[in-house]
Amino acid sequence: MRIRVYYEDTDAAGIVYYANYLKFCERARSELFFSNDLSPQSDEGYFVVKKLEAEYKKPAKLGDWVTVDTKMIDKRAASITLLQRVMRDDEILFTMTVRLAYLANGRPSKIPPHLYSLISAWESES
């Protein structure tokens, strides 16, 4: 997913505020659902962040175009783990490994097969 860095994304020096990288990654995950006429949240269930590890490598700046790449690196019955990278051209600016748990009725639940099919595209990305 391609994102333009706007003034609202930056601090006073024009550098992307650290928490906004997490928002960029969340937008990319949500866009998978939206681009398939679905919602990331439904009466059936939803994903929540269980754990994440982030590394900031280089700053993005006001006006930059960045891309969020996502790759599924592990899947289990009730959770998936993704590697997400924010890049400017071929330059890696930020990486994050995030474990998402699937909840139904507020409890961990088996991920429905149609959602595994939807997110399986991330398995083959590089």
Residue frames as qw, qx, qy, qz and C-alpha x, y, z in Angstrom:
[[0.000, 0.890, 0.455, 0.000, 0.00, 0.00, 0.00],
 [0.432, 0.311, 0.007, 0.847, 1.36, 3.41, -0.97],
 [0.297, -0.833, -0.413, 0.216, 1.01, 6.33, 1.46],
 [0.289, 0.677, -0.065, 0.673, 1.95, 10.01, 1.15],
 [0.467, -0.352, -0.491, 0.646, 3.46, 11.53, 4.32],
 [0.046, -0.817, -0.306, -0.487, 1.40, 14.58, 5.27],
 [0.014, 0.582, -0.354, 0.732, 2.10, 17.38, 7.73],
 [0.726, -0.459, 0.104, -0.502, -0.22, 15.73, 10.27],
 [0.970, -0.020, -0.222, 0.098, 2.04, 12.64, 10.22],
 [0.623, 0.371, -0.315, 0.613, 5.15, 14.56, 11.25],
 [0.488, -0.634, -0.316, 0.510, 6.71, 16.31, 14.21],
 [0.012, 0.939, 0.025, -0.344, 7.93, 19.93, 14.20],
 [0.272, -0.559, 0.595, 0.509, 11.08, 18.92, 12.26],
 [0.635, 0.455, -0.317, -0.538, 9.06, 17.34, 9.42],
 [0.157, 0.256, -0.954, 0.008, 10.00, 13.78, 10.47],
 [0.667, -0.300, -0.540, -0.416, 7.28, 11.09, 10.73],
 [0.484, -0.504, 0.461, -0.547, 6.25, 10.77, 14.37],
 [0.008, -0.287, 0.957, -0.037, 7.18, 7.29, 15.61],
 [0.462, 0.215, 0.750, -0.421, 3.63, 6.10, 16.41],
 [0.587, 0.544, -0.047, -0.597, 2.46, 6.89, 12.90],
 [0.237, 0.366, -0.860, -0.265, 4.47, 4.00, 11.46],
 [0.209, 0.146, 0.926, -0.278, 2.15, 1.72, 13.44],
 [0.482, 0.549, 0.321, -0.603, -0.82, 3.55, 11.91],
 [0.393, 0.536, -0.539, -0.517, 0.60, 3.12, 8.41],
 [0.081, 0.147, -0.984, -0.051, 0.88, -0.64, 9.02],
 [0.324, 0.343, 0.743, -0.474, -2.64, -0.80, 10.44],
 [0.488, 0.573, -0.043, -0.657, -3.97, 0.98, 7.35],
 [0.309, 0.395, -0.784, -0.366, -2.27, -1.56, 5.11],
 [0.073, 0.081, 0.979, -0.173, -3.83, -4.45, 7.03],
 [0.390, 0.492, 0.499, -0.597, -7.27, -2.80, 6.92],
 [0.380, 0.537, -0.356, -0.663, -6.91, -2.09, 3.19],
 [0.040, 0.108, -0.971, -0.210, -6.70, -5.83, 2.47],
 [0.195, 0.440, 0.824, -0.300, -10.25, -6.16, 3.79],
 [0.287, 0.667, 0.158, -0.669, -11.58, -2.95, 2.21],
 [0.211, 0.468, -0.614, -0.599, -10.13, -3.83, -1.20],
 [0.141, -0.077, -0.969, -0.189, -12.12, -7.08, -1.02],
 [0.451, -0.412, -0.304, -0.731, -15.39, -5.37, -0.02],
 [0.681, -0.414, -0.582, 0.162, -15.05, -6.55, 3.57],
 [0.257, -0.863, 0.181, -0.396, -14.49, -4.86, 6.91],
 [0.373, 0.359, -0.756, 0.400, -11.63, -5.70, 9.30],
 [0.199, 0.012, 0.729, -0.655, -14.31, -5.83, 12.01],
 [0.504, -0.175, -0.564, -0.630, -17.60, -7.70, 11.73],
 [0.749, -0.369, 0.162, -0.526, -20.23, -9.39, 13.86],
 [0.945, 0.108, -0.306, 0.031, -18.41, -12.64, 13.10],
 [0.777, -0.457, -0.016, 0.433, -15.15, -11.50, 14.70],
 [0.235, 0.946, -0.171, 0.145, -12.03, -9.37, 14.35],
 [0.780, 0.144, -0.313, 0.523, -8.27, -9.34, 14.78],
 [0.343, -0.935, 0.071, -0.054, -6.50, -7.62, 17.66],
 [0.425, 0.641, -0.547, 0.330, -2.81, -6.96, 18.17],
 [0.875, -0.448, -0.176, 0.048, -1.46, -9.41, 20.71],
 [0.650, -0.526, 0.214, 0.505, 2.25, -8.63, 20.40],
 [0.589, 0.785, 0.019, 0.189, 4.51, -6.49, 18.28],
 [0.633, -0.454, 0.184, 0.599, 8.17, -5.72, 17.89],
 [0.422, 0.894, 0.136, 0.068, 9.26, -2.66, 15.95],
 [0.631, -0.295, 0.180, 0.694, 12.55, -1.33, 14.64],
 [0.255, 0.946, 0.085, -0.182, 13.04, 2.19, 13.34],
 [0.794, 0.039, 0.252, 0.552, 15.83, 2.31, 10.78],
 [0.262, 0.062, 0.207, 0.941, 15.60, 5.64, 8.91],
 [0.206, 0.498, 0.448, -0.713, 13.13, 8.52, 9.05],
 [0.267, 0.583, 0.621, 0.451, 10.41, 9.28, 6.54],
 [0.145, -0.272, -0.118, 0.944, 9.84, 12.97, 5.95],
 [0.370, 0.628, 0.330, -0.600, 7.08, 15.35, 5.00],
 [0.497, 0.637, -0.265, -0.527, 6.06, 14.80, 1.39],
 [0.076, -0.326, 0.924, 0.183, 7.66, 11.37, 1.01],
 [0.841, 0.046, -0.270, -0.467, 5.83, 8.52, -0.65],
 [0.224, -0.372, 0.879, -0.198, 6.21, 5.34, 1.39],
 [0.721, 0.016, -0.557, -0.412, 5.01, 1.82, 0.75],
 [0.578, -0.360, 0.619, -0.392, 3.90, -0.70, 3.36],
 [0.584, 0.224, -0.747, -0.226, 4.80, -4.28, 2.43],
 [0.687, -0.325, 0.444, -0.474, 3.24, -7.12, 4.39],
 [0.542, 0.249, -0.793, -0.126, 4.23, -10.79, 4.55],
 [0.847, -0.406, 0.061, -0.336, 2.59, -13.51, 6.62],
 [0.252, 0.557, -0.773, 0.172, 5.34, -15.41, 8.45],
 [0.032, -0.011, -0.955, 0.293, 3.26, -17.70, 10.69],
 [0.582, -0.233, -0.207, -0.751, -0.33, -18.85, 10.96],
 [0.006, 0.009, 0.931, -0.365, -2.03, -20.78, 13.69],
 [0.065, -0.521, -0.845, -0.103, -5.63, -21.71, 14.42],
 [0.152, -0.874, -0.446, 0.118, -6.47, -18.44, 16.20],
 [0.198, -0.863, 0.138, 0.445, -3.60, -16.11, 15.26],
 [0.749, 0.553, 0.075, 0.358, -1.30, -14.95, 12.49],
 [0.462, -0.650, 0.132, 0.589, 2.11, -13.29, 12.57],
 [0.551, 0.792, 0.176, 0.195, 3.01, -10.69, 9.96],
 [0.521, -0.286, 0.123, 0.795, 6.21, -8.93, 8.98],
 [0.279, 0.903, 0.319, 0.073, 5.47, -5.40, 7.85],
 [0.541, -0.178, 0.127, 0.812, 7.98, -2.99, 6.34],
 [0.209, 0.932, 0.183, -0.232, 7.62, 0.69, 5.57],
 [0.663, -0.026, 0.370, 0.651, 9.82, 1.55, 2.62],
 [0.241, 0.849, -0.061, -0.467, 10.78, 4.59, 0.56],
 [0.567, 0.590, -0.523, -0.238, 11.61, 3.20, -2.85],
 [0.834, 0.087, -0.538, 0.088, 13.97, 0.29, -2.04],
 [0.162, 0.396, -0.584, 0.690, 15.06, 1.74, 1.32],
 [0.550, -0.489, -0.677, 0.025, 13.66, 0.09, 4.47],
 [0.084, -0.595, 0.193, -0.776, 12.63, 2.74, 6.99],
 [0.526, -0.298, 0.500, -0.620, 10.72, 0.69, 9.57],
 [0.502, 0.008, -0.842, -0.197, 10.05, -2.99, 10.26],
 [0.534, -0.260, 0.446, -0.669, 7.50, -4.57, 12.53],
 [0.327, -0.071, -0.937, -0.103, 6.60, -8.11, 13.44],
 [0.471, -0.156, 0.260, -0.828, 3.04, -8.28, 14.72],
 [0.075, -0.173, -0.982, 0.019, 1.00, -11.19, 16.09],
 [0.468, -0.123, -0.086, -0.871, -2.72, -10.76, 15.54],
 [0.152, 0.135, 0.940, -0.272, -5.19, -12.83, 17.52],
 [0.329, -0.279, -0.568, -0.701, -8.66, -13.51, 16.14],
 [0.157, 0.116, 0.707, -0.680, -11.53, -12.89, 18.55],
 [0.373, -0.369, -0.620, -0.583, -15.19, -13.84, 18.31],
 [0.593, -0.687, -0.350, -0.234, -17.51, -12.76, 21.10],
 [0.251, -0.871, 0.324, -0.269, -14.51, -11.28, 22.88],
 [0.779, -0.397, 0.483, 0.041, -12.63, -14.62, 23.09],
 [0.025, -0.481, 0.761, 0.434, -9.84, -16.18, 21.06],
 [0.801, 0.328, 0.381, -0.324, -11.40, -18.17, 18.25],
 [0.630, 0.051, 0.624, 0.459, -10.40, -20.21, 15.22],
 [0.121, 0.464, -0.281, -0.831, -9.85, -17.99, 12.18],
 [0.747, 0.443, 0.371, -0.331, -12.62, -18.70, 9.62],
 [0.703, 0.091, 0.545, 0.448, -11.44, -20.39, 6.40],
 [0.406, 0.809, 0.311, 0.290, -12.57, -17.49, 4.17],
 [0.176, -0.966, 0.182, 0.050, -10.31, -15.12, 6.15],
 [0.662, -0.378, 0.533, 0.367, -7.36, -17.50, 5.81],
 [0.627, 0.474, 0.485, 0.383, -8.00, -17.47, 2.07],
 [0.137, 0.975, 0.116, 0.129, -8.06, -13.67, 2.06],
 [0.296, -0.883, 0.357, 0.076, -4.81, -13.24, 3.98],
 [0.882, -0.065, 0.378, 0.274, -3.02, -16.13, 2.27],
 [0.548, 0.788, 0.024, 0.281, -1.85, -13.68, -0.41],
 [0.196, -0.902, 0.355, -0.146, 0.55, -12.33, 2.19],
 [0.863, -0.306, 0.381, 0.130, 2.26, -15.72, 2.50],
 [0.800, 0.322, 0.302, 0.406, 3.74, -15.57, -0.97],
 [0.180, 0.969, -0.057, 0.161, 4.89, -11.92, -0.88],
 [0.787, 0.003, -0.201, 0.583, 8.56, -11.18, -0.51]]
